[in-house]
């Protein structure tokens, strides 16, 4: 369904030479803890349901997380906010953090194909990330 948009984006980025070997595809928010490092920038790709139009790209920085993420839960168990709080308490907070989430259809079923407007948004996000991260040494995480 639509919630696979981050994995699709991660796959597309991992096929680009500048990101080869630097993208991690995770199935639970808590898996991110082991991949965060204090000397690297972390970029997280995700799906979200915030009430915006499907295909909207939401960009959150570490300064937005405490304000926006507390009540949001993942469809994969736990929440990104809880995972990031754990990383912070374990001293694994990255030097900077950006979350890029694509708004999905709220009722999208896992077995469905990803919606066309989300695939278009995913292409826009990929271009945005390539422009902003191609010079960086930091790995996006889907």
Number of C-alpha atoms within 10 A of each C-alpha: 15 28 26 17 26 24 19 19 23 25 16 15 24 19 12 12 10 16 20 12 12 15 20 18 19 15 13 15 21 20 14 21 18 9 15 23 16 13 12 17 20 22 22 23 24 25 24 27 16 17 11 14 13 19 24 19 21 16 13 16 12 13 11 12 17 11 9 12 14 12 10 15 15 15 13 11 11 14 19 23 20 17 17 21 17 16 20 15 10 10 13 18 21 19 12 16 17 18 21 21 24 29 24 28 22 13 9 14 12 11 8 10 12 19 18 11 15 23 17 12 20 24 15 15 21 16 13 12 15 16 10 10 17 14 9 12 12 17 23 24 23 27
